[in-house]
Every structure is written in structure tokens, then in C-alpha cells.
Amino acid sequence: MSKKGRKSRSVFNRITLTVVLGLFILLVATMLLTAAAVSVIVSFGAVENLWLYAIIIFAISVAIGTGLSFAYSAVMVKITRPYVEGLQKIADCDFSVRIQDSPLLAGLGIAQNFNDMAKKLESVETLREGFISDFSHEFKTPIVSLSGFVALLQRPDVSDEDKKEYLAVISEECGRLVRLSDNVLTLSGLEGRQVTLQSFVLDEQLRRCMLMFEKQCAEKGVEMCADLPQITVRSESKLLSQVWVNLLSNAVKFTPAGGKVSVSARQERGVVSVTISDTGCGMDEEVRSRIFDKFYQADSSRATQGNGLGLAIVDKIAKLLHLQVQVQSKRGEGSSFTVIIPDKDETK
């Protein structure tokens, strides 16, 4: 059982013990008070019939037990009311609620766990709202562009040359929408995904990913080189391949003609590291601190080439696979992304 599971079980056991102890005290108090009341009645010699005596004992015990039960219930309701009201507010999507432990349950950490949950839900809600806002903006931009160029095509005075230009832009914007939807679906699919580890040859995977950009590099005049010794890793092949594709896509995109993209890998003491470097425009400190944010694009002039989700996907996969992603970059000197794959035993 995990540490969290043991802690939850311990808290549950302590709460159960508290409730059972309260009921036990209630039962003992009922018996003692009943016995005291009966002894008083007997001392006065008020009852001689045995059946009447039994009925009186039963009536007294019921009366005392009922009264104590109501008192116990009132105490428990008072103790649990803040927790119930807090849960109701959470159910109503009010994640700003915070509660304090009652003195009886102090030390169990229930309020702290509740408040931590509320904070995380509040954070998730903020991220969700921000994601929807950013997605709406990114989705609206190509739609507006498409609408504008379709309207231009409908004009009777449009030349054939202009039609070709407009259709090229429409095709590009349609491709942008497809990439946006694919990336959003990818991000959504990563939420709660179960990771299945398997061993595979990393250098072969990297070469296959590099081949995907061979034509693009040739068209741009970008050199792509590799230093890849034979390495076997244990990870999830499909997700790791997506990391390389997104990093290579960025490297090729931001490397000008005559530049170079390099891919290298090495293995030391069971830890594998892969470095993808380029001689592109590079980044300053402010940009580097935000590159893994969803929809963030540092260079607005290149906005049509991407949607700011590639590195967000890399960051999400890195967390799922327990990878480390290190970034080194200087403005005008290119960028270098190093992905560290943990030891095989640590990923089990």
C-alpha cells in the first residue's frame, strides 16, 4: 500500500474509533443512569410487581437512551457540519471554500486534506478556463482568415493569380486547424493515461523521426546530422517518439537556411540522455521560462507555423514518463533541448 493509502487508512481508523468510542460512552452512560434511577425507585419501595418493575426499567432506559442519543447526534452534527457544507460548496463548483478542523477531530488532518483538495481543484479550474480562452482565440484566428479569403474568392473581379494565392492561404489555414485539433486531442488523451513500458532500440527510433523532416530540411537548406550509438531503453515507445517529433519540428522550424540541426544520444551509468540542438534564433530568459505553457508563442511572426502546443505536449509526456527536459538557449545562438530518460529500474 502506498504512503498516501496508509495515511488515509490511518485517518479512517481514527475517525471510526472516535465514533465507536462515543457510542460506547453513550451506552455506558445510559446503563449507569438507568441503574441509578431504578435504585432510587427501589429504595423508596414504590414498586412491588415484577412486571411493572421491568416495564419501568425499560421505559427509563429508553427515555435516557433517547435523550443521550439526541445529544450525541447534535454534537456530531455540529462537528461534521463544516465538512458537509464544504463538500456542498465543492459540488457547486465553489473551490474557494476552506474549513477548519473541530477540536474533537483536530490532529487527524481532515481539514488540511480538504483544503489541499480545494486548492488543487481551484488551480485546475483556473487552468481549464485559461485553456478554453486560449483555445477559443487560436481557433478563431484561422476561422476569421478562412472567412475573409472565401469572401474574396466570391468577388467576380478576382483574377486567376489571386485565386491561386487565396486558395493557398485557405489550404494553409485548414492545415493549421487540423494541427490544432490534433494537438488538443493529444493533450486531452494524455490526461489520466496509463503508461505501458517496453524495451526498444532508441537510436533506430530517433533516426525514423529524423527521416520525417528530411524533405523539409532539404527545402529550407538546413543540414541535419546525428551522433547515435546503439542504445536500448525501457519506456513507452509511442509517447517518446512524440517527444522527438515535437522537438525536431521546433528545431527545423526555427533554424534558417544554412543552419544545422543536431541529434545526439549517450548512455552513462544506466541513464540515457538525448540532445536535440539547432543553430536558430534562440531564446532569452523570459521566453525560455514560458516555452512549455500551452499556446505560448514567442515569435508572433511565426504564429501561422504552429499553435503553441508542441512543447506543452512534450512537458506533459515528460511528467508521465518521469523524464527530465533541460533547455539551454541564447538569443541569436540557437537552442538545445536535452531529454534525460531515467534508469530502467526507476521506471518500473
C-alpha positions as CSV (number, residue, x, y, z in Angstrom):
1,M,0.0,0.0,0.0
2,S,1.3,3.5,-0.9
3,K,2.2,6.1,1.7
4,K,-0.9,8.1,0.9
5,G,-3.1,5.0,1.2
6,R,-1.7,4.1,4.6
7,K,-2.2,7.7,5.8
8,S,-5.9,7.7,4.6
9,R,-6.4,4.3,6.2
10,S,-5.0,5.6,9.5
11,V,-7.3,8.7,9.4
12,F,-10.3,6.5,8.6
13,N,-9.4,4.1,11.5
14,R,-9.1,7.0,13.9
15,I,-12.4,8.5,12.9
16,T,-14.1,5.1,13.3
17,L,-12.5,4.7,16.7
18,T,-13.8,8.1,17.7
19,V,-17.4,7.3,16.6
20,V,-17.3,3.9,18.2
21,L,-15.9,5.3,21.5
22,G,-18.6,7.9,21.5
23,L,-21.3,5.2,21.1
24,F,-19.7,3.1,23.8
25,I,-19.7,6.0,26.2
26,L,-23.4,6.7,25.3
27,L,-24.3,3.0,26.0
28,V,-22.4,3.0,29.4
29,A,-24.0,6.3,30.4
30,T,-27.4,5.0,29.6
31,M,-26.9,1.9,31.7
32,L,-25.5,3.8,34.6
33,L,-28.2,6.4,34.6
34,T,-30.9,3.7,34.3
35,A,-29.4,1.8,37.1
36,A,-29.3,4.9,39.3
37,A,-32.9,5.8,38.5
38,V,-34.1,2.2,39.2
39,S,-32.1,2.1,42.5
40,V,-33.8,5.3,43.6
41,I,-37.2,3.8,42.8
42,V,-36.4,0.6,44.6
43,S,-35.1,2.4,47.7
44,F,-38.5,4.0,48.1
45,G,-40.2,0.7,47.8
46,A,-42.5,2.2,45.2
47,V,-42.8,-1.0,43.0
48,E,-43.7,-4.5,44.2
49,N,-44.9,-6.1,41.0
50,L,-42.0,-7.7,39.0
51,W,-43.6,-7.0,35.5
52,L,-44.3,-3.4,36.4
53,Y,-40.7,-3.2,37.7
54,A,-39.4,-4.5,34.3
55,I,-41.6,-2.0,32.4
56,I,-40.3,0.9,34.5
57,I,-36.7,-0.2,33.8
58,F,-37.4,-0.4,30.1
59,A,-39.2,3.0,30.0
60,I,-36.4,4.7,31.9
61,S,-33.6,3.2,29.7
62,V,-35.5,4.2,26.6
63,A,-36.0,7.7,27.8
64,I,-32.4,8.2,29.0
65,G,-31.0,6.5,25.8
66,T,-33.2,8.6,23.5
67,G,-32.1,11.8,25.3
68,L,-28.4,10.9,25.2
69,S,-28.7,9.9,21.5
70,F,-30.2,13.2,20.6
71,A,-27.4,15.0,22.5
72,Y,-24.8,12.8,20.8
73,S,-26.4,13.4,17.4
74,A,-26.4,17.2,18.0
75,V,-22.7,17.1,18.9
76,M,-21.9,15.0,15.8
77,V,-23.9,17.3,13.5
78,K,-22.1,20.3,14.9
79,I,-18.8,18.6,14.4
80,T,-19.5,17.4,10.8
81,R,-21.5,20.5,9.6
82,P,-18.4,22.4,8.3
83,Y,-17.2,19.4,6.3
84,V,-20.7,18.7,4.8
85,E,-21.2,22.4,3.9
86,G,-17.7,22.5,2.4
87,L,-18.4,19.4,0.3
88,Q,-21.6,21.0,-0.8
89,K,-19.8,24.1,-2.0
90,I,-17.3,22.0,-3.8
91,A,-20.2,20.2,-5.5
92,D,-21.5,23.7,-6.5
93,C,-18.1,24.4,-8.1
94,D,-17.1,26.9,-5.4
95,F,-13.4,25.9,-5.0
96,S,-12.6,28.9,-2.8
97,V,-14.0,27.2,0.3
98,R,-11.7,26.5,3.2
99,I,-12.6,24.8,6.5
100,Q,-11.0,24.4,10.0
101,D,-10.9,21.2,12.0
102,S,-13.2,20.9,15.0
103,P,-11.4,20.4,18.4
104,L,-12.6,16.8,18.5
105,L,-11.1,15.9,15.1
106,A,-8.0,18.1,15.4
107,G,-4.9,16.3,14.6
108,L,-6.5,14.0,12.0
109,G,-5.6,16.4,9.2
110,I,-9.1,16.2,7.6
111,A,-9.4,19.9,7.1
112,Q,-5.8,20.2,5.7
113,N,-6.6,17.4,3.2
114,F,-9.9,19.0,2.3
115,N,-8.2,22.4,1.8
116,D,-5.4,20.9,-0.3
117,M,-8.1,19.3,-2.5
118,A,-10.0,22.6,-2.8
119,K,-6.7,24.4,-3.8
120,K,-5.9,21.8,-6.5
121,L,-9.4,22.0,-7.9
122,E,-9.3,25.8,-7.9
123,S,-6.0,25.6,-9.8
124,V,-7.4,23.1,-12.3
125,E,-10.4,25.3,-12.8
126,T,-8.2,28.3,-13.5
127,L,-6.2,26.3,-15.9
128,R,-9.3,25.0,-17.6
129,E,-10.7,28.5,-18.1
130,G,-7.4,29.7,-19.4
131,F,-7.2,26.8,-21.8
132,I,-10.7,27.4,-23.1
133,S,-9.9,31.1,-23.6
134,D,-6.6,30.4,-25.4
135,F,-8.1,27.7,-27.5
136,S,-11.0,29.9,-28.5
137,H,-8.5,32.6,-29.6
138,E,-6.3,30.1,-31.5
139,F,-9.4,28.5,-33.1
140,K,-11.0,31.9,-34.0
141,T,-7.9,33.3,-35.8
142,P,-7.8,30.8,-38.7
143,I,-11.6,30.7,-39.0
144,V,-11.7,34.5,-39.4
145,S,-8.9,34.2,-42.0
146,L,-10.8,31.5,-43.9
147,S,-14.0,33.5,-43.9
148,G,-12.2,36.6,-45.2
149,F,-10.5,34.7,-48.1
150,V,-13.7,32.8,-49.0
151,A,-15.4,36.2,-49.3
152,L,-12.6,37.5,-51.5
153,L,-13.0,34.4,-53.8
154,Q,-16.7,35.2,-54.2
155,R,-15.9,38.5,-55.8
156,P,-16.4,38.5,-59.6
157,D,-13.3,40.6,-60.3
158,V,-10.8,38.3,-58.7
159,S,-8.0,37.2,-61.1
160,D,-6.8,33.6,-61.5
161,E,-3.5,34.5,-59.9
162,D,-5.2,36.0,-56.9
163,K,-7.5,32.9,-56.7
164,K,-4.4,30.6,-56.5
165,E,-2.9,32.8,-53.8
166,Y,-6.2,32.9,-51.8
167,L,-6.6,29.1,-52.1
168,A,-3.1,28.5,-50.9
169,V,-3.8,30.6,-47.8
170,I,-7.1,28.7,-47.2
171,S,-5.3,25.4,-47.5
172,E,-2.6,26.6,-45.0
173,E,-5.3,27.7,-42.5
174,C,-7.2,24.4,-42.9
175,G,-3.9,22.6,-42.1
176,R,-3.4,24.9,-39.1
177,L,-6.9,23.9,-37.8
178,V,-6.2,20.2,-38.3
179,R,-2.9,20.5,-36.4
180,L,-4.6,22.5,-33.6
181,S,-7.3,19.9,-33.2
182,D,-4.8,17.0,-33.4
183,N,-2.7,18.6,-30.6
184,V,-5.6,19.4,-28.4
185,L,-6.8,15.8,-28.8
186,T,-3.3,14.6,-28.0
187,L,-3.2,16.7,-24.8
188,S,-6.6,15.5,-23.8
189,G,-5.6,11.9,-24.4
190,L,-2.6,12.2,-22.1
191,E,-4.8,13.1,-19.1
192,G,-5.1,10.0,-16.9
193,R,-3.3,7.8,-19.4
194,Q,-1.8,4.5,-18.2
195,V,1.8,4.1,-19.2
196,T,3.0,0.7,-20.5
197,L,6.7,0.3,-20.5
198,Q,8.6,-1.8,-23.0
199,S,12.2,-2.1,-24.2
200,F,13.2,-0.8,-27.7
201,V,16.2,0.5,-29.6
202,L,16.3,4.2,-29.1
203,D,18.8,5.1,-31.9
204,E,16.5,3.5,-34.5
205,Q,13.5,5.4,-33.2
206,L,15.4,8.7,-33.4
207,R,16.6,8.0,-37.0
208,R,13.0,7.2,-38.1
209,C,11.8,10.5,-36.5
210,M,14.6,12.4,-38.3
211,L,13.6,11.0,-41.6
212,M,10.2,12.6,-41.2
213,F,11.9,16.0,-41.6
214,E,14.3,15.2,-44.3
215,K,12.3,16.8,-47.1
216,Q,11.5,19.9,-45.0
217,C,15.2,20.3,-44.2
218,A,16.2,19.9,-47.9
219,E,13.6,22.5,-48.9
220,K,14.9,25.0,-46.3
221,G,18.5,24.3,-46.8
222,V,19.0,23.0,-43.3
223,E,21.6,20.4,-42.5
224,M,20.6,17.6,-40.2
225,C,23.2,15.4,-38.5
226,A,23.2,12.7,-35.9
227,D,25.5,11.0,-33.4
228,L,23.6,8.0,-32.3
229,P,25.3,4.9,-30.7
230,Q,23.2,1.8,-30.3
231,I,21.1,2.3,-27.1
232,T,18.2,0.2,-25.7
233,V,15.8,2.0,-23.3
234,R,12.7,1.0,-21.3
235,S,9.9,3.5,-21.8
236,E,6.7,3.9,-23.8
237,S,7.8,4.0,-27.4
238,K,4.8,5.9,-28.9
239,L,4.9,8.7,-26.4
240,L,8.7,9.1,-26.5
241,S,8.5,9.2,-30.3
242,Q,6.1,12.1,-30.0
243,V,8.6,13.9,-27.8
244,W,11.3,13.6,-30.6
245,V,8.9,14.7,-33.3
246,N,7.8,17.8,-31.5
247,L,11.4,18.8,-30.5
248,L,12.6,18.2,-34.1
249,S,9.7,20.1,-35.5
250,N,10.6,23.2,-33.4
251,A,14.3,22.9,-34.2
252,V,13.7,22.7,-38.0
253,K,11.1,25.5,-37.9
254,F,13.3,28.0,-36.1
255,T,16.5,27.2,-38.0
256,P,17.2,29.4,-41.0
257,A,18.7,28.3,-44.4
258,G,22.3,27.3,-44.0
259,G,21.7,26.3,-40.3
260,K,22.1,22.9,-38.7
261,V,20.0,20.6,-36.5
262,S,22.0,18.0,-34.5
263,V,20.7,14.9,-32.7
264,S,22.9,13.1,-30.3
265,A,22.5,10.4,-27.6
266,R,24.6,8.9,-24.9
267,Q,24.3,6.4,-22.0
268,E,26.2,6.7,-18.7
269,R,25.5,4.5,-15.7
270,G,22.1,3.4,-16.9
271,V,20.9,7.0,-17.6
272,V,20.2,7.9,-21.2
273,S,20.2,11.5,-22.5
274,V,19.2,12.7,-25.9
275,T,20.1,16.2,-27.1
276,I,18.4,18.0,-30.0
277,S,20.3,21.2,-30.9
278,D,19.8,23.9,-33.6
279,T,21.5,27.0,-34.8
280,G,18.3,29.0,-35.0
281,C,17.2,32.3,-33.4
282,G,17.5,31.1,-29.8
283,M,15.6,32.4,-26.8
284,D,16.1,34.8,-24.0
285,E,15.5,34.0,-20.3
286,E,11.9,35.3,-20.3
287,V,10.9,33.2,-23.3
288,R,12.7,30.2,-22.0
289,S,10.7,30.3,-18.8
290,R,7.4,30.1,-20.7
291,I,8.0,27.8,-23.6
292,F,6.1,24.9,-22.0
293,D,3.0,26.9,-21.4
294,K,0.0,26.0,-23.6
295,F,-0.5,28.2,-26.7
296,Y,2.6,30.3,-25.9
297,Q,4.4,31.5,-29.0
298,A,7.4,33.8,-28.5
299,D,7.6,34.9,-32.2
300,S,4.2,36.1,-33.4
301,S,5.6,36.4,-36.9
302,R,5.8,32.6,-37.0
303,A,2.4,32.1,-35.4
304,T,0.9,30.5,-38.6
305,Q,3.6,27.8,-38.4
306,G,2.3,26.4,-35.1
307,N,-0.2,26.7,-32.3
308,G,2.0,26.7,-29.2
309,L,1.1,23.2,-28.1
310,G,4.1,21.2,-29.2
311,L,6.3,21.9,-26.2
312,A,3.2,21.7,-23.9
313,I,2.8,18.1,-25.1
314,V,6.5,17.4,-24.5
315,D,6.1,18.7,-21.0
316,K,3.1,16.5,-20.3
317,I,4.7,13.4,-21.7
318,A,7.9,14.1,-19.7
319,K,5.8,14.1,-16.5
320,L,4.1,10.9,-17.4
321,L,7.3,9.1,-18.3
322,H,9.4,10.7,-15.5
323,L,11.7,12.4,-18.0
324,Q,13.8,15.5,-17.3
325,V,13.9,18.1,-20.0
326,Q,16.7,20.6,-19.8
327,V,16.8,23.7,-22.1
328,Q,19.9,25.8,-23.0
329,S,19.5,28.7,-25.3
330,K,20.7,32.2,-26.0
331,R,19.2,34.8,-28.3
332,G,20.8,34.5,-31.7
333,E,22.9,31.4,-30.8
334,G,20.3,28.6,-31.2
335,S,18.7,26.2,-28.7
336,S,19.5,22.8,-27.2
337,F,16.9,20.5,-25.6
338,T,18.2,17.6,-23.5
339,V,15.9,14.8,-22.5
340,I,17.1,12.5,-19.7
341,I,15.5,9.1,-19.6
342,P,15.7,7.6,-16.1
343,D,17.3,4.3,-15.2
344,K,15.3,1.2,-16.3
345,D,14.7,0.1,-12.7
346,E,13.3,3.6,-11.7
347,T,10.6,3.5,-14.3
348,K,9.1,0.2,-13.1
